[in-house]
Amino acid sequence: MPASPRRPRTTLSRPVAYALAAAVIFMSLFASGAPSPLYGSYSALWGFSPIVLTLVYATYAFGVLASLILAGRLSDDVGRRPVLLGAIGALMVSTVLFMLADSVAWLFVARGLQGIATGASLSAASAALLDLHPRRDTAGVSLTNGVASTAGIGLGVLVSAALVELAPAPRVLPYAAELVLFAIAFAGALRMPETVAHRSRLRLQPERPSVPRALRRPFFLAGMAALSAYTVGGLFLSLGPQLAGQLFHTPNHLVAGLGVFALAAAASAAQRVFGRVPPWAEAAGGSVALALGMLVIVLAVTAGSSALFLIGAVIGGGGFGVTLPRRPAGAGGGDTPRAPRRGDVRLLHRRLLRAVGPSDRRRRGDDQPRPTLDVRDLRRHRGGARADRRRRGVAHAAARASRARDAGTDGVADGGGRARRLDS
């Protein structure tokens, strides 16, 4: 009996795949915040100190860092979908480890694996967002990335705190809910369209972070702002629920999670409001808000005021949102853009005039998307322009030589005719 032909695998549409990539970012950071309400229970159950708790959280951070250094560009080589599938699978394994944990050693292993998987999923999903955006608008993709990240952190803590406080099996049910969400995301990633056209074999090659000399000063300032943002976020995710429980004078996990939720909600709102301001303004204003928010929280702890604590969380959350790095990872290529030279600017001007000239705008409504130009393509176009000029120069030289030959032949013919007439 002949085998039935295999049905072609159906893939998600690009808008649905874009939403799925944003959902993967959301769920990755949702999972990173879910253990926070349980750290107090873990500490009481297994008798470890706040220093050990800080080390557990640091294990997650080091896992993310190692993943970005070793596999930050892995999706550029093997494709977005394989990396997303592997990262979501690893996140599911780490979730099961949390469910089975019976000592602090399990927390270190689960948190480390979660950090590695989160770094891989964030890099691949961020690049997929840029690939799948209809206009490859980096500002729009950055806004989506940032809102999904901060919303995932806030809701991860809040939902986990609600399940811990109101539902049975508090050390299992939050992770079971995560497992269901990751299973749905895994099924969606199986049908996700692959946006990397030219793929190569799997290659884990450590990348040495480097900054061009001309960008080192602004990079240092932006890096200090980002470091402050991650410091505040890590402090809230690791020790925020316990601090809130002491200030609110309640063991209720849901109330204790309000501080982290206020931080993340303020961060999401700040990104929506200030998502398109210049980066230098984001870094400067966000750093001021972070410092002011931490000052208010210190005053709240000194005075024992829960209201001041929430105010400080909102102010610091606003700074966290606008300072948090959220630019998407490079979608293939990975070339560092260089400063345009004078010839590049002239070529850019001519191309823009051809792309969005007045006749095009009158013919196409203002509401239609207009072509965009990646400055990194200028080198290739400039080389093509040089080749065109060389070809035109060769053609002109050949034409001049041909005209000169023709003129010489005509001169010889005319001279011979005149000589024959004189002889006659």
N, C-alpha and C positions, 0 to 999 in steps of 0.2 A: 504494500500500500504506500503510495508516494507520500512523503512528508508534506504537511501543509506549510505554505510559505510563511515565513516569520513576518509578523506585523511590524511596520516601522515604529520605532519608539517615538511617542508623542512628546513634544517639548512644550514647556510653558511659554506663553507670550512674553515679550520683553517687559511690558509693564508689570506683569505678575512676577516675573523673575526679579525685577528691580525691588518690588515689595518684599520678596523672599530674602534677598540679600540684606535689606534693612532689618528684617525680622531676625536673621541670624545674628547680626550685631546686637540687637535688643536682647535676644535670649542668652547670648554668651555673657553679657554683663548682668543680666537677670540672675544667672547661675552664680556669678561671682559675688553678688550681694546676698544671696539666699542664706548662706551659713551664718551671717552676722548676728541675727537674733538668738542663735543657738550657742554662741560662744560662751555666754554666761552659764548655760546649762552644762556644757562640756567642762568648763572650769570647775564647777561644783562637783560634777560627777567623777572627774579623773584627777582633780586636785592639782592643777598647774597654775602658774602665776601669770600676771599680765605680760611679763617679758616673754614667756613661752607663747602666749597668744600673739604677740607682735611678731615673733619669729615664724609662726604659722602663716600669718598674712604675708610676711616678707618672702616666704617660699613661693607663694603665688606670684608675687612681683618678679622674682628672679626667673620663674618659669616663663612668664610673658617675655621678659628681656631676652632669654636664651632663644626662644622661638623666633623672635623678630631678627636676631642676629644670624641664626642658622638657616631659617626658612622664610625670611621676609619676602624674598623674590621667588619663592618656589612656585607660586601660581603663575608667574610669568613664563616659567619653563614647561611645566607639566599641565597647566590649565587651571582655571578657577574651580571647576566642578570637582575634580579629584581631590584637591586640597580641602575644599569645603566638606566633602564626604568624610575624609579622614579626620578632620578636626571635630566635626559633629559626633562621629563615632567615639573619639577619645573623650569628648565631653560626657557622653553617655556612660562610658566606663568610669570616669571620675565620680559621676553621680551615684553609681552603684557602690563605689568605695565609701562614699559618705554614708549611704544607707547601712552598710555593714560595719561601720567604724565602732570599735569597742575600746580604743585607747587613743592617746594623743599621736602615736606613731602613724595610725591610719589617717589622721588629719593632715600630717605632713605629706604623706604620699598622695592623698587625694587632691590636696591643694596644689602641690607641685604639678601633677598631671593636668589639673584644670588650668593652671597658668600657661603651660605649653600649648594646650589645645586652644585656649582663648587667643593667644598671640597669633596662631596660624589662622584661626577663623576670622579674626578682625582684619588681618592683612588681605586675605583673599576676598572677603565680602566687601571691604572698602574698594578694592580695585574693581570688583564686579559692578558695584554701584556706578562707578565712572564709565565702565564699558557699556552698561545698559541704559544710561541716561540718554534720552533722545537727542539732546544737544551737547552732551559731554560738558555740561556746565559745572565747573569745579565748585563754584560758590553754592549752587543748589545741592550738589552732592555732599559738600561739607556740612551744610545745615542738616540734611537728612541724617548723616553719620552722627553728628553731635547730639541731636535730639534723641535718636534711637539709643545712643550710649547712656545718656543721663537718665532717660526714662527707664531703661533696663535696670540701672543701679537702684533707682528709687523704688520702683514697683517690686523688684526682687526682694528688697528688705521688707517692704510693707506686706506683700502677700505672704512671705515666709513667716513674718511675725504674727499675722492673723491666723495662719494654719497652726502655728505652734501654740498660740493662746486658746483657740476655739475648737480645734479639731483633735481627734485622738491620734495616738502614735506621733508625737511632735518631732521625734528624731528620724522619722521615715517619710511621713506624708509630704512635706515640702519637696523632698527630693523625688518622690514618686510623681508629683505634678511636673517637675522639670523633665523627668524621663519621658513623659507623654509628649511634652512640647518638642523635645529634641527628636523623638521618633517621627513626628509630623514634619519637622524641618528636614530630616534625612530623606524622607519619601519625596519631599518637594525638590531637594537638591539632585535626586536621581534624574529628574525630568527637566533640570535647568539647562538652558542652552549654553554651549561652550563659546566663550567670546575670544579665546586666544586661538588665532588661526594657525600659527607656526609653533608647534610644541616640540620639546626635546625630551631626553631621558631624565629620570630623577637624579638630581645632583644637589647634595647638601654642602654648600660651600660657605664658610663663615665670611661675613662681610665686615670689613673694617670701617667703622664710621669715620667719615671725613667731611670737612666743611671747606669750600673754596675760600681762599684767603680774603677775597673782597667781601665775603658775607660773614666773617667770623664775629665781628663786633655786634651786628644785629642778631646773629644767631645766639650769641652768648646771652644777650638781654632776653630774647624770647625763651631761651632754654631755662633761665632762672625763673621766669614767670611760670613756665610749664612745670618745673620742679616744685614750685610752691603749690600749684594746683593739685598735683598728685600727692603731695605731702598731706594737704588738708583732706583730700578724698580718702587716702589710706587711714588717716587718723579716725575719721568718722566711721568708716566701714569696720575697723577693728575694735575701737574702744567707744564709739559713739553711743550704741545702745546701753552699755553699762553706765556711762556717764549720765545719759538721760534718765535711766531708772533711778539713780541716786538723787538727781535734782527734782524729779517728779515724785519721789518718795513712794514708788510703787514697783512691785515685781512684774507688772503686766508687760508682756513682750510687745504688744501692739503699741502701747504708749511709748515704750522705750525705743521703738523704731521710728517715731515721729521726727526725730532730729535728722536722721539720714534721709528720710522722705522729703523733709523741708529743704534740705541742701540740694537734692536732685531735682525737685520741682522748680526751685528758683533757678537752677542751672539751665533747665530746659526752657523756661520762660525767657531768660537772658539771651539764650542763643536765638530764639525766635525774634526778639526785639533788636538785638545787636549783631545778627548773623552776617550782615554785609558791610559793616564798618571796616575801615582800614585795619590791617593786622597790628600796626604799631599802637593804634588807639585801643584795640582789644587787650594787648599785653599790658599797657600802662594802666588803663582803667580797671582791668581785672586784678592786677597786682594790688592796687590800692584797696579794692573791695575785699580781697582775701585778707590783707593785713587788718583792715577795720573789723571784719567779721571775727577773726581770731582774737582781737582785742576785746570785743564784746563778749565772746565766750569765756575768756579768762575772767572778766568782771562778773559774768554769771556764776562761774564756779566759786569765786571769792565770796559773792553775796548769797549764794545758794538760790538763785532766781531761775526758775524754769522759763519764764517769759523772756528774759534776756538771752537765755540759751537758744530759744527758737528764733529770736531776732538775729542773733549772731549767725545761726545756721542759714537763714535766708540771705543775709548780706554776703557771707562767705560763699554761699551757693551761686549767687550771681557772678561773683568773681571767678569761681570754679568753672562756670559754664562758658564764659567768654575767653578764658585763658587756656582751657583744655585744648590741646592740639587735636584737630579733627580733619585735617586735609587728607583726602584719599590717597592710598598708596598708588604708586605709578602703575599705570595699566599697560604693561609691556614696554619694551624699549629701555626704560630706565636711564636714559641719558640725562645728565644734569644740564638744564638750560644755561646757556652762556649769555653774557651781555651782548645785545645786538650792536653790530658795527654800523658805520655810516652807510655802506652799500646795502646792508640788510634793511635799514630804515627806508631807503629809497624804494627798494623792491617791495617792502611791506606796503608802502603808500600806494604804489601802482596796483598791487593786487587787491587792496581794499577798494580802490576806485572801481576796478572791474567787478568786484564781488557785490558791492552794495552801492552801485552808482545810482543817480537820480532816476534814470529810466526804469531800472529794476524796482525801485521803491514805488514808482507810480503804477507799474504793472502788477505788483504783488501786494497785497494789503499790508499795512503796518503791523497787523496782528500775526503775520506769518513769521516763522523763525528764519533768521538770516544766517548766511554762511559765516563760519568762524575760521580763524587761522591760528594754528599752533606755531608759536615763534620758533620752536625747535625744528620745524620743517624748513627754516630759511636756508640752512646750509645746503640742503639737497637742491632747493630751487635755485640758489645762487650758482651752484656748480653747473646746473643745467643751462642757466643763462650764459655762463662763460663758454660752454661747449657750443651753444647757438652762435655766439659772437665769433668763435674760431671758425665754424663752418661757413658763416657768411663772409668772413675775411678770405678764406680759401677760394670761395666761389667768385668773389670780386676779383681776386688776383688772376684766376683762370680766365675770366672774361676779358680782363685787360690784355693778357698775353695773346688771347685769340684775336682780339681786335688789332693788336700790333702785328701779328702774323699776316692777317688779311690785308692790312695797309701795306706791308712790305711786298706781298705778292702782286697787289695791284700796281705798285710803283714799278716793279720789274717789267710787268706786262706793258705798261704805258711806254717805258723807255724803249723796249724792243720794237713797238709799233712805229715810234718816231724814227728810229734808225732805219727801218725798212723804207719809210717814205723818203728819207734823204737819199738813200741809195738809188732809188728809182728816179 
